[in-house]
Amino acid sequence: MRRERTFINEENADLIAYSLSLSRGDNRPERARMKKIMLRAIKHELTDRQRECVMMYYLEGKKMKDIAALLDLSKSTVTRHIQSAMRKLRKVASYYQK
């Protein structure tokens, strides 16, 4: 049984940025800029599997073992996909932080 993919759009972009701990207080222009950068990075830098795991874990709040069951993967594989995706996103974010 295959799950529907979650697509990134303007409605859930703020939640993604917040979930990735990239918001910096009430600095709206900086937050909007970082949101745009992170959306682009999520769309273009992550593999489909990494994107899927990150979306389920951070946006939908699913546990890793539940994601593993849904995607027919082991829990360690899901953990590895999420960790690898977060490393990529942190690297992208570090290029743009002051």
C-alpha positions in Angstrom: 0.0 0.0 0.0 1.6 3.2 -1.2 1.1 6.6 0.6 0.3 9.8 -1.1 3.2 12.2 -1.2 3.1 15.5 0.7 4.0 18.4 -1.5 5.6 21.6 -0.3 3.6 24.7 -0.8 3.1 28.2 0.7 0.7 26.8 3.3 3.1 24.3 4.9 6.3 26.2 4.2 6.2 28.1 7.5 5.7 24.8 9.4 8.7 23.3 7.6 10.9 26.2 8.4 9.8 26.1 12.1 10.2 22.4 12.3 13.7 22.6 11.1 14.4 25.2 13.7 15.3 27.9 11.2 13.1 30.7 12.5 15.0 33.5 14.2 12.5 35.4 16.4 10.4 38.0 14.7 12.8 38.8 11.9 10.2 38.6 9.1 12.3 39.5 6.1 15.1 37.1 7.2 12.5 34.4 7.9 10.8 34.8 4.5 14.2 34.7 2.8 15.2 31.5 4.7 11.8 30.0 4.0 12.3 30.5 0.2 15.8 29.1 0.4 14.7 26.0 2.4 11.8 25.3 0.1 14.2 25.3 -2.9 16.6 23.1 -1.0 13.9 20.6 0.0 12.7 20.4 -3.6 16.0 20.2 -5.3 18.7 18.9 -2.9 16.9 16.0 -1.3 16.2 12.6 -2.9 12.5 11.6 -3.2 12.9 9.1 -0.3 14.6 11.7 1.9 11.9 14.3 1.2 9.2 11.7 1.9 10.7 10.7 5.2 11.4 14.3 6.4 7.8 15.4 5.5 6.3 12.5 7.4 8.5 12.9 10.4 8.5 16.7 10.8 5.2 17.7 9.2 2.9 14.8 9.9 4.6 14.0 13.3 4.9 10.3 12.5 7.3 8.1 14.4 10.2 6.5 12.6 8.9 3.0 13.1 5.5 4.0 11.6 7.3 5.6 8.6 9.3 2.5 8.2 6.2 0.3 8.1 4.4 2.6 5.6 7.4 2.7 3.3 8.3 -0.9 3.8 11.8 0.0 5.0 13.7 -0.7 8.2 13.7 1.8 11.0 17.5 2.3 10.6 17.0 3.2 6.9 14.4 5.8 7.8 16.7 7.2 10.4 19.5 7.4 8.0 17.4 9.1 5.3 16.2 11.8 7.9 19.7 12.4 9.2 21.2 12.7 5.7 18.5 15.1 4.7 19.0 17.2 7.8 22.7 17.4 7.1 22.1 18.6 3.6 19.5 21.2 4.8 21.8 22.5 7.6 24.6 22.8 5.1 22.4 24.8 2.7 21.1 27.0 5.6 24.7 27.6 6.9 25.6 29.2 3.5 22.9 31.8 3.9 23.1 32.6 7.6 25.0 35.8 8.6 
